[in-house]
Amino acid sequence: MASKARVAGVGMIPFAKPGQSEDWDVMAEKAARLALADAGVSYDQVQHAFVGYVYADSTAGQSALYRVGCTGIPIVNVNNNCSTGSTALYLARQLIELGGADCVIALGFEQMLPGAIGMAFPDRKRTLDMHLTAQQAIQGVDANAPFAAQQFGGGGLDYQRRYGAKDETFARIAVKARSHAANNPMALFRTPISLEEVMAAKHLYGPITRLQACPPTCGAAAAILVSPAFAQKHGLDASVEIKAQALTTDPASSFEGSSMMRVIGYDMAKNAALQTYEAAGVGPNDVQVVELHDCFTPNELVTYEALGLCPEGGAEKFILDGDNTYGGRFVTNPSGGLLSKGHPLGATGLAQCFELTQQLRGAAGARQVENISHALQHNLGLGGACVVTLYGRA
């Protein structure tokens, strides 16, 4: 039986608004050094690297890690839209479990521009053509609304048509995110907000207002994964283990019928969660804390159901009962999530790993979730890819 990968070290720098960060390679170097120091290993012990980013030129991963050292190791650059960071983590975990390496770094960074995310190459055919074509057929295109807001806002409208959730229910997710972020020094937006403020913010699309959309930010995060044998040999504290993990892409159902929930990745997420639970031999009720991809509030709401945290059609009750926060059934996004940290695409998945590792270590401070046995991570990118990761104590 293959050995499970251990998370020996994690590192993250506070995310910053576009135009207020250091250069991408400096941010990446800092996150890598923090993860190495946290693990208690030197860079010359690292045997392989996977480096994730979306908005940088080819071999940017080498440029970033060469600032730490030039050791000749394989460095693979990873781009999987918003799930880029957790895809790097997936590849690192897979390499260790297959016996290809004993110490691997997964690093993610992004230096983004202000405003809504756009195409990097507008002179050629769009890569999200199937998603946009499906959107056009289901709800049309609004020239005055950002593309991502139309996609995820459309998912929210789809949910409302099916189950009747109120606009205010989506807004409550943003209020919850900020209340959690108040205890996270790594969060960019830590000031609590009221339901009234969220509802009064500029309307974007469907049930979404501006305070229900994650902003683009710049930042970096990293994780050092090791084999149990490597951890034992070098005396590392590798008490956090990746119990199971799945990476899924769009099934045909994402584009069949008239469901924007499916277009934005509901089936991808559900499939990834089911694969992960099955591989680990656990279910959602064995999980206490979840970091999930709250790029827009509708995505968090539908993901509750995709991950099995509540029944289909039950997300509104789940939220109103407080089952998504401290004192409820699960604590979702104790870090404040993307809504409070922002979303540097390549770094987000590894920032989620950072948070859940700290939670399982009992080192999350004021946001610590009590009596944790399992922690779940969900990172999704349109286009599409979804990575679900289950962590536990070794």
C-alpha positions as CSV (number, residue, x, y, z in Angstrom):
1,M,0.0,0.0,0.0
2,A,1.4,3.4,-0.9
3,S,2.4,5.7,1.9
4,K,0.2,8.8,2.4
5,A,1.8,12.2,1.9
6,R,2.4,14.3,4.9
7,V,2.2,18.1,5.1
8,A,5.5,18.9,6.8
9,G,5.5,22.6,6.3
10,V,3.3,25.4,5.1
11,G,4.0,29.1,4.3
12,M,1.9,32.0,3.2
13,I,2.4,35.8,3.0
14,P,-0.5,38.2,3.6
15,F,-2.3,38.9,0.3
16,A,-2.3,42.5,-1.1
17,K,-4.4,44.6,-3.4
18,P,-3.1,44.8,-7.0
19,G,-0.4,47.5,-7.3
20,Q,0.4,47.2,-3.6
21,S,2.4,44.0,-3.6
22,E,6.0,43.0,-4.1
23,D,6.9,41.5,-7.4
24,W,5.6,38.0,-8.1
25,D,9.0,36.3,-7.8
26,V,9.7,38.0,-4.4
27,M,6.4,36.9,-3.0
28,A,6.9,33.4,-4.2
29,E,10.4,33.2,-2.7
30,K,9.1,34.4,0.6
31,A,6.3,31.8,0.7
32,A,8.7,29.0,-0.2
33,R,11.2,30.0,2.4
34,L,8.4,30.2,5.1
35,A,7.2,26.7,4.2
36,L,10.8,25.3,4.2
37,A,11.4,26.9,7.6
38,D,8.1,25.6,9.0
39,A,9.0,22.1,7.8
40,G,12.6,22.3,9.1
41,V,14.1,21.3,5.8
42,S,16.6,23.0,3.5
43,Y,15.9,23.6,-0.2
44,D,18.7,21.2,-1.2
45,Q,16.6,18.4,0.4
46,V,13.7,19.1,-1.9
47,Q,13.6,16.7,-4.8
48,H,10.9,18.1,-7.0
49,A,8.7,21.2,-7.4
50,F,5.3,22.0,-8.8
51,V,4.7,25.8,-9.2
52,G,1.3,27.2,-10.0
53,Y,0.4,30.5,-11.5
54,V,-2.0,31.8,-14.2
55,Y,-0.8,35.4,-15.1
56,A,2.9,35.0,-15.7
57,D,5.1,33.9,-18.6
58,S,6.5,30.4,-19.1
59,T,9.0,29.1,-16.6
60,A,8.1,31.7,-14.0
61,G,8.3,28.8,-11.5
62,Q,12.0,28.4,-12.2
63,S,12.5,32.2,-11.9
64,A,10.8,32.2,-8.5
65,L,12.6,29.1,-7.1
66,Y,16.0,30.1,-8.4
67,R,15.8,32.9,-5.8
68,V,15.8,30.1,-3.2
69,G,18.4,27.9,-4.9
70,C,19.6,26.4,-8.1
71,T,19.8,22.7,-7.4
72,G,18.9,21.2,-10.8
73,I,15.7,19.6,-9.6
74,P,12.6,19.1,-11.9
75,I,10.4,22.2,-11.7
76,V,7.0,21.8,-13.4
77,N,4.9,24.9,-14.1
78,V,1.1,24.4,-13.4
79,N,-1.9,26.4,-14.8
80,N,-5.4,25.2,-14.0
81,N,-7.3,28.4,-13.7
82,C,-8.6,29.1,-10.1
83,S,-7.7,25.6,-9.0
84,T,-4.1,26.0,-9.9
85,G,-2.6,26.0,-6.4
86,S,-4.4,22.8,-5.4
87,T,-3.5,21.2,-8.7
88,A,0.2,21.7,-7.8
89,L,-0.6,20.2,-4.4
90,Y,-2.4,17.3,-6.1
91,L,0.7,16.6,-8.3
92,A,3.1,16.8,-5.4
93,R,0.9,14.4,-3.3
94,Q,0.6,12.0,-6.2
95,L,4.4,11.9,-6.8
96,I,5.1,11.1,-3.2
97,E,2.4,8.4,-3.0
98,L,3.7,6.8,-6.2
99,G,7.2,6.6,-4.8
100,G,8.7,9.1,-7.2
101,A,10.0,11.5,-4.5
102,D,10.2,11.9,-0.7
103,C,10.2,15.7,-0.4
104,V,8.3,17.9,-2.8
105,I,7.4,21.6,-2.7
106,A,4.1,22.9,-4.1
107,L,4.2,26.6,-4.6
108,G,1.6,29.0,-5.9
109,F,1.7,32.8,-6.6
110,E,-0.1,35.5,-8.5
111,Q,0.5,39.1,-9.3
112,M,-2.9,40.3,-10.6
113,L,-4.3,43.4,-12.2
114,P,-7.2,45.4,-10.6
115,G,-10.8,44.7,-11.7
116,A,-12.6,41.7,-13.1
117,I,-10.6,38.8,-14.6
118,G,-10.3,39.0,-18.3
119,M,-8.8,37.0,-21.2
120,A,-5.0,37.1,-21.5
121,F,-5.1,36.4,-25.2
122,P,-8.2,38.2,-26.7
123,D,-6.8,37.7,-30.3
124,R,-7.8,34.0,-30.4
125,K,-10.6,31.6,-29.7
126,R,-11.7,31.7,-26.1
127,T,-10.8,28.7,-23.9
128,L,-14.2,28.8,-22.0
129,D,-16.2,28.5,-25.2
130,M,-18.3,25.6,-24.0
131,H,-19.2,27.4,-20.7
132,L,-20.0,30.6,-22.5
133,T,-22.1,28.9,-25.1
134,A,-24.0,27.1,-22.4
135,Q,-24.6,30.4,-20.6
136,Q,-25.7,32.1,-23.8
137,A,-28.3,29.3,-24.3
138,I,-29.5,29.4,-20.7
139,Q,-29.6,33.0,-19.7
140,G,-27.9,35.1,-22.5
141,V,-25.0,37.5,-22.0
142,D,-25.1,40.8,-20.2
143,A,-22.5,43.2,-21.7
144,N,-22.6,45.3,-18.6
145,A,-21.7,42.6,-16.1
146,P,-18.4,40.8,-15.5
147,F,-18.1,37.4,-17.0
148,A,-17.5,35.5,-13.8
149,A,-20.3,37.3,-12.0
150,Q,-22.7,36.3,-14.8
151,Q,-21.6,32.6,-14.5
152,F,-21.8,32.3,-10.7
153,G,-24.7,34.8,-10.4
154,G,-26.5,32.6,-13.0
155,G,-25.8,29.6,-10.7
156,G,-27.4,31.5,-7.9
157,L,-30.5,32.3,-10.0
158,D,-30.7,28.6,-11.0
159,Y,-30.6,27.6,-7.3
160,Q,-33.3,30.1,-6.5
161,R,-35.6,28.8,-9.3
162,R,-35.2,25.3,-8.0
163,Y,-35.4,25.9,-4.2
164,G,-36.6,29.4,-3.6
165,A,-33.6,30.8,-1.6
166,K,-33.8,34.5,-0.8
167,D,-31.2,37.0,-1.9
168,E,-30.5,37.7,1.7
169,T,-29.4,34.1,2.3
170,F,-26.6,34.5,-0.2
171,A,-25.6,37.8,1.5
172,R,-25.4,36.1,4.9
173,I,-22.4,34.1,3.6
174,A,-20.5,37.4,3.0
175,V,-21.4,38.5,6.6
176,K,-20.1,35.2,8.0
177,A,-16.9,35.4,5.9
178,R,-16.0,38.8,7.4
179,S,-16.8,37.7,10.9
180,H,-14.3,34.8,10.5
181,A,-11.7,37.0,8.9
182,A,-11.7,39.3,11.9
183,N,-9.6,36.7,13.7
184,N,-7.2,36.1,10.7
185,P,-4.2,38.3,10.5
186,M,-3.6,37.0,7.0
187,A,-7.0,38.2,5.7
188,L,-7.0,41.4,3.7
189,F,-10.6,42.4,4.6
190,R,-11.1,42.0,8.4
191,T,-13.7,44.6,9.2
192,P,-17.1,43.0,10.0
193,I,-20.0,44.0,7.7
194,S,-23.7,43.8,8.2
195,L,-26.4,42.1,6.2
196,E,-27.7,45.6,5.3
197,E,-24.3,46.7,4.0
198,V,-24.0,43.6,1.8
199,M,-27.5,44.1,0.3
200,A,-26.9,47.8,-0.3
201,A,-23.7,47.3,-2.2
202,K,-23.5,47.7,-6.0
203,H,-25.5,45.0,-7.7
204,L,-23.5,42.7,-10.1
205,Y,-25.7,39.9,-11.4
206,G,-28.5,37.7,-10.0
207,P,-28.3,37.7,-6.2
208,I,-24.7,39.0,-6.2
209,T,-23.7,42.4,-4.9
210,R,-20.1,43.6,-4.9
211,L,-19.5,42.5,-1.3
212,Q,-20.4,39.0,-2.4
213,A,-17.6,38.8,-4.9
214,C,-13.9,38.0,-4.1
215,P,-11.5,40.7,-5.3
216,P,-8.4,40.0,-7.3
217,T,-5.3,40.1,-5.0
218,C,-1.6,39.4,-5.2
219,G,0.1,36.8,-3.0
220,A,1.9,33.5,-2.6
221,A,1.6,30.3,-0.5
222,A,3.5,27.0,-0.4
223,A,3.5,23.5,1.2
224,I,6.2,21.0,1.7
225,L,5.0,17.4,1.3
226,V,7.1,14.5,2.5
227,S,6.8,10.7,2.7
228,P,6.4,9.2,6.2
229,A,9.9,7.6,5.8
230,F,11.5,11.0,5.0
231,A,9.7,12.6,8.0
232,Q,10.9,9.8,10.4
233,K,14.5,9.9,9.0
234,H,14.8,13.6,9.5
235,G,12.8,14.0,12.7
236,L,10.1,16.2,11.1
237,D,6.8,17.1,12.7
238,A,4.6,15.7,9.9
239,S,1.5,15.1,11.9
240,V,-0.9,16.3,9.2
241,E,-1.7,13.7,6.5
242,I,-3.5,14.0,3.1
243,K,-6.0,11.2,3.6
244,A,-7.5,11.3,0.1
245,Q,-7.7,13.7,-2.8
246,A,-9.5,13.9,-6.2
247,L,-9.1,16.1,-9.2
248,T,-12.1,16.2,-11.5
249,T,-13.0,18.0,-14.7
250,D,-16.4,18.8,-16.3
251,P,-18.6,15.7,-17.1
252,A,-20.9,15.9,-20.0
253,S,-23.7,16.9,-17.6
254,S,-22.1,20.3,-17.1
255,F,-23.3,21.3,-20.6
256,E,-26.5,19.3,-20.9
257,G,-29.9,20.7,-20.1
258,S,-30.4,24.2,-18.7
259,S,-28.6,24.3,-15.4
260,M,-26.1,27.2,-14.6
261,M,-25.3,25.3,-11.3
262,R,-23.8,22.6,-13.4
263,V,-22.0,25.0,-15.7
264,I,-20.2,26.6,-12.7
265,G,-19.0,23.2,-11.5
266,Y,-21.6,21.6,-9.3
267,D,-21.2,18.1,-10.8
268,M,-17.4,18.5,-10.8
269,A,-17.4,19.3,-7.1
270,K,-19.9,16.5,-6.2
271,N,-17.9,13.9,-8.1
272,A,-14.6,15.0,-6.5
273,A,-16.1,14.9,-3.1
274,L,-17.6,11.5,-3.6
275,Q,-14.3,10.1,-4.9
276,T,-12.5,11.6,-1.9
277,Y,-14.8,10.3,0.7
278,E,-14.8,6.8,-0.9
279,A,-11.0,6.7,-1.0
280,A,-10.7,7.8,2.6
281,G,-13.5,5.6,3.9
282,V,-15.2,8.5,5.6
283,G,-18.2,10.7,5.0
284,P,-19.0,14.4,5.3
285,N,-20.2,13.9,8.9
286,D,-16.6,13.0,9.8
287,V,-15.4,16.5,8.8
288,Q,-15.4,19.4,11.2
289,V,-13.8,22.2,9.2
290,V,-14.0,23.2,5.5
291,E,-12.1,25.6,3.4
292,L,-14.1,26.0,0.2
293,H,-14.0,28.1,-3.0
294,D,-16.2,31.1,-2.2
295,C,-15.3,33.2,-5.2
296,F,-18.9,34.4,-5.1
297,T,-21.5,33.6,-2.5
298,P,-23.6,31.4,-4.8
299,N,-20.7,29.1,-5.3
300,E,-20.3,28.7,-1.5
301,L,-24.0,28.0,-1.2
302,V,-24.2,25.3,-3.9
303,T,-21.0,23.8,-2.7
304,Y,-22.5,23.0,0.7
305,E,-24.7,20.6,-1.1
306,A,-22.1,19.3,-3.6
307,L,-19.8,18.4,-0.7
308,G,-22.7,16.7,1.2
309,L,-22.6,19.1,4.1
310,C,-26.4,19.4,3.8
311,P,-29.1,17.8,1.6
312,E,-29.9,19.1,-1.9
313,G,-32.2,22.0,-1.5
314,G,-31.2,22.4,2.2
315,A,-28.5,25.1,1.9
316,E,-30.8,28.0,3.0
317,K,-31.8,26.2,6.2
318,F,-28.2,25.2,6.7
319,I,-27.2,28.8,6.6
320,L,-30.1,30.2,8.7
321,D,-29.5,27.5,11.4
322,G,-25.9,28.6,11.7
323,D,-24.6,25.2,10.6
324,N,-21.8,26.8,8.5
325,T,-20.0,28.6,11.4
326,Y,-18.7,28.2,14.9
327,G,-21.3,26.4,17.1
328,G,-22.9,24.7,14.1
329,R,-22.2,21.4,12.3
330,F,-19.3,22.6,10.3
331,V,-17.0,25.7,10.3
332,T,-16.8,26.8,6.7
333,N,-13.9,29.1,5.7
334,P,-12.5,29.9,9.2
335,S,-9.8,31.9,7.3
336,G,-12.5,34.3,5.9
337,G,-12.2,32.6,2.6
338,L,-11.6,34.2,-0.8
339,L,-14.2,36.8,0.1
340,S,-11.9,38.2,2.8
341,K,-8.4,37.2,1.6
342,G,-9.0,37.9,-2.1
343,H,-8.1,35.4,-4.8
344,P,-4.6,35.3,-6.3
345,L,-5.4,32.4,-8.6
346,G,-2.2,30.4,-8.3
347,A,-1.9,30.9,-4.5
348,T,-5.5,30.3,-3.4
349,G,-5.4,26.5,-3.2
350,L,-2.2,26.5,-1.1
351,A,-3.6,29.2,1.1
352,Q,-6.5,26.9,1.9
353,C,-3.9,24.1,2.7
354,F,-2.1,26.6,5.0
355,E,-5.3,27.3,6.9
356,L,-6.3,23.6,7.3
357,T,-2.9,22.5,8.3
358,Q,-2.8,25.1,11.1
359,Q,-6.3,24.0,12.2
360,L,-5.2,20.3,12.4
361,R,-2.1,21.4,14.3
362,G,-4.2,23.3,16.8
363,A,-2.3,26.4,15.9
364,A,-5.1,28.6,14.4
365,G,-5.4,30.9,17.4
366,A,-8.7,32.7,17.8
367,R,-10.2,31.0,14.8
368,Q,-9.3,27.5,16.0
369,V,-12.0,24.9,15.5
370,E,-12.2,22.4,18.4
371,N,-12.0,18.6,18.3
372,I,-10.9,18.3,14.7
373,S,-10.3,14.9,13.2
374,H,-10.8,15.7,9.5
375,A,-10.5,18.9,7.4
376,L,-11.9,19.3,3.9
377,Q,-10.6,21.5,1.1
378,H,-12.5,22.5,-2.1
379,N,-10.8,24.5,-4.9
380,L,-12.6,25.1,-8.2
381,G,-11.7,26.7,-11.5
382,L,-14.0,27.3,-14.4
383,G,-12.9,25.7,-17.6
384,G,-12.8,23.4,-15.6
385,A,-11.1,21.7,-12.7
386,C,-12.1,20.9,-9.1
387,V,-9.7,19.6,-6.5
388,V,-11.1,18.2,-3.2
389,T,-8.6,17.3,-0.5
390,L,-9.3,15.5,2.8
391,Y,-6.7,16.1,5.6
392,G,-6.4,14.3,9.0
393,R,-3.9,13.6,11.7
394,A,-1.4,10.9,10.8
